[in-house]
């Protein structure tokens, strides 16, 4: 049987491993272990930036997140800003109702101050509906560590949300966006012009994805897109740059690689996609394939870099079209 300490560690690990702000909010809302109660996270947000990031995220559904904001904690709970660590006690509406705006019939309360440097920037408030104290078997140092994990993992997710908002990351797959791709293409062309060498461009397109969307709906197609993206990413080198170009099209840039040297990557991607049917949600799967076009680019002194970048991508797209015309589930290389 797991101990309260093990429950707390598992909860912290879930927060650190969350892949999105939406997932983080779902996980932080669950009390560690089998405790029954509520968690309410309160953050100081004088500029309204944090609430805009949360509102503009990819959260779905009708459930309200366990996160609320105030311009200043001092105006809401001034006596809590002097806390040096966790506070436990009985719930009193006069003192705690503002900390749990959506909940009633609470019995015991745990308040963890969340600090950045010397300043309290938020409060993690947990309460139970029975006589047991919240995480009563966990001592103060471990609770302080849990508070550090909460604020560190939340700030990581907010940083990710800032990047998404900046348009450099595709929110569905987590891949780099088309905007990022355009910038990287020009950078790689400039590097190639400066240092010599070559660059290969692979365009990967999912075959007949629309059939899946028509048969099982857009949500199933989105699940498939995410899994196909993960399978492609598993084959890409750390030195390569990858981005989602369009709804079902991905691009991989391979520095210091010519078109024919890129063929092994194309073969690995095809094999990874063929390896098993793709999950589409709700325990269902669909057999999908991809087509790949490959083009390469060598130094062309005197030519406009933007034109060279656009030409490389256009040639890879044209080669992808040849692979599609030949029946798909294959790659073609620009001769």
N, C-alpha and C positions, 0 to 999 in steps of 0.2 A: 504494500500500500504506500502510495507516495506521501511524503511529508509536506507540511506547509512551505518549507524552504525549497523543496523541489518544484512545487507548484509555482512559486514566485520566480524561480530561475526559468522555468518553461515559459511563463508569461513574458519575461524580459526578452527571451530569445525570439519569441513570436514578434514582438515589437521591432527588434533589430532586423529581422528578416522580412518584414513587410515590403512588398514590391510597389506599393502605391499609397497615396494619402488615404484613399478610400479604405483600403485594406487595413491600414494602421488604425484608423478610427474604429473600425469594427473590432479589432483586437484589443485596443485599449479599453473598450467599453465592457469587456468581460472581466469580472473579478477573478484573480488567480484561484485555481482549484475549484472546489464545489460550493464556495460561498454564494449565498443568495443576497442580492442587494443591487446597488447602483454605483456607477462611477460618473462623475461630472467633472470635466476639465475646464478650468477658467483661465483665460490668458489675457494679459494686458495688451491692448492693441490700439494705441493712441492715433496711429495714422490710418487705421482701417485696412492695412495691407493684408494682414493674415486672414481676415474674414473674406476678403475678395479672392484670395488664393483658394480657400476652402469652397466658396460658392462657385468658383470657376473651374473646379476640379472635375474628375470623372465619376463622382459619387452618383449612385442611382438608387431608385426605390423611394419609399415614403418615410422610412425611419429617419428621425432627426439625429444628427451626429451628437455624441456626448461632449460637445465642445461649444463653449460660448465665450464672448469677448466683452471686455469693458475698456473704457478709455483709460482708467486708472484703478488699480487694486486698492489704492489708499482711500478712495471714496466709497468703496463697497465693504471692505473688511480691513480697516486700518490696523486693528489689533493683531491681525495674522501676519502682517509684514515683518514683525519682529521675531517670528518663530525661528529658532535655530535648528529645528528638526521636526520630526513627525509629532503630531498632536492627536491623541485619542480621547474620546469622551462620549457622553450620551448626547443624542440629538435633541436640540431645542430649537423650535421653529424661529424664535426671536433672533437667535444667533446664526442659524444655518440655513434657513429657507432660501436665502438668496444664492447660496452655494449649490443648491439642488432645485433649480427652478421648475423642473418637470416632474418632481417626485414627492410623494407624501408617505406617511406611515413608516418612517424610518426610526431605528432604535439606537444604533451606535455609529459613530462617525470616526473616520481617519482622515486627517488633512496633511498632505505632503507639500511643503513649499518647493517650487521649482525655481532654481537659481541660475542666473547667468552672471558669473563673477560674484560680486557682492550684492547683487540686486535680485529680489524676488520678482520674477516676471510672470509667474502663473501659480496656480494651486491645483493639485490633483486631489479631488475630494471623493472619498469612497464611503459608503454607508451600507449597513445591513438592516434587514427587517426583523431579525430575531435577536436574542439576547447575547449572541456571541460577538465579541469585539472583532473589528475588521483586522485580519491578519494578526491576530492576537499573539501567535507564537513566534512572530518575526521581530527581532530586536532592532534598535534604532540604527546601527550602522548599515544593516541590510536594507532597511527602508530608505535610508539616504542614498544608497547605491541604486535602488529602484527608481528614485526620483531623478537621479542623473541619467539613467537609461531612458526614462520617459522624455526628458527634454532633449537629449542628444538625438534620439530616433525621430522625434517630432521635427526638429530643426532640419534633419536630413531630408525628411519628406517635404517640408516647406521649400527647401532649396530646389528639390526636384520639380515641385510645382512652379517655381519661378522660371526654371528652364523651359518647362512646357509652355508656360505663358509667353515666353520669349519667342516661341515658334521654331526652336531648333530641334525639338523632339516630337515624334509622332505619338499622340496620346494613346492610340489603340495598341500598338505593338511595342512601344518603348524604343523603337529604332530612331535614328536621326531622320530629320524631315527633309523635304525637297529643298527647302531654303538652305539647310546645312549642306546638302549635296552640291548645290550650285557653288557655294563658297569653297568647298573642298576641291571640286573639279578645277577651279581657277588656281588654287594654291598648288595643286599637283602639277598642272601644266607649267606654272611659273617655276617650280622646283626642277622639273624636267628640262626646261629651257636653260636653267642656270647650271645644272649639274650634269646634263646629258642623261642617257638611259632612256627608259620607256615606261609606259603606264598602260595597264589593261583595264578595261571596263566590262563588267558582266551585268547584263540586265536579265533578271529572273522574273518570269510571269507565271501565275498560277493558271493551269489549264482548266477551263470550264467551271470556274468558281460560280458563275451566275446560275448554273444548274442547281448547285447546292442552295444558293440563296432562294431560288424559286421554290425548291422542294421543302426546305426546312426553315426558311426565314433568315432575316438579316443577322439575328443574334448567332445562329449557327455558323454563318459565313464569317462573322467576326472571331468566333472561337477558332475556326480553321485558320484564318489569317495569322492569329497569334501563334498557333503551333507551327505553321509553316515557317514563319519568321524565326522562331526558336531553332528549328532544324537547320535552316540556312546559317544562322549565326554560329551554331555549333561547329561548322566546318570552316569558318572564316578565320584567317590569321589575325593576330593582334595588331600587326602592322597595316592591315587593310582598313578601309573606311566603308561603312555600309549605311544605306539610307533607304527609306520607303519613298518611292517616286510617285506612285499613284495608288488607287484602291487595292489593286492586286499585283503590283509591280515593285520589285526591289532592285537596288543597284549596289554592286560591290566594286570599289576601286582598288586596284592592286599596284602599288608603286614598285618600280624597278622590276617589272614583269611585262613580257610581251604577250601578244594574244595567244600564241600556242602554249606558252608556259602556264597560262591560266586554265588550260583544259582539265588538268587533274582536279582543280577545285570544282569545276562544273560537274565532273563525274561524281565527286563526293556528294555534292548537293542533290543530284538526281537520285543517288543511292539512298541518301538520308530520307528523302521524301517518299521513295518507294518502299521503305523498310516496314511501314505499318500504316493502316488506315489512320486518318487524322481525326482527333476528337472534335466533336461539334457541340458538346454540352449535353447535359442530362443523360450521360452514359451512352450516347450514340456516337458513331464514327462514320466517316465517308472516305472513300478511296480517291485521292487526288494525286495529280502529277504536276510538274512544272516544265516550262520550256526556257531555254537560256540562249541569249545572243552574246557573242564576245567580239570586241573590237580592241585594237591597240593603237597607240599613238607614239611617234618618235619626234625628236626635236625638229622644229621647222623655223629656223631663224628668220626674223622679220615679220612673221605672221602674228596677227592679233590674238592675244591669249584667250579672250572670251570666245572668239570665233573658233579657236582650236578646241576649247572645252565643249562648246556646243556641237562641233563636228564629231568629236569622239562619242558623245552620248547618242547623237543621231545615227551614227554608223552602228553602234551596238543595238539600237532599237530596230534598225533595218534588218540586222542579222537575226534578231529575235523573231521578227516577222517571218523570215525564211524557215526557222525552226517550227513555228506554228503551222505554216503552210504545209510542212512535211509531215504533219500529224501530231506534233507536240511530243512531250516526254523525251526530249533530246536537246542537244546543244549544237549550235552552228558557230563557226569562226569566220570572221571577215578575211577573205584571202588577200 
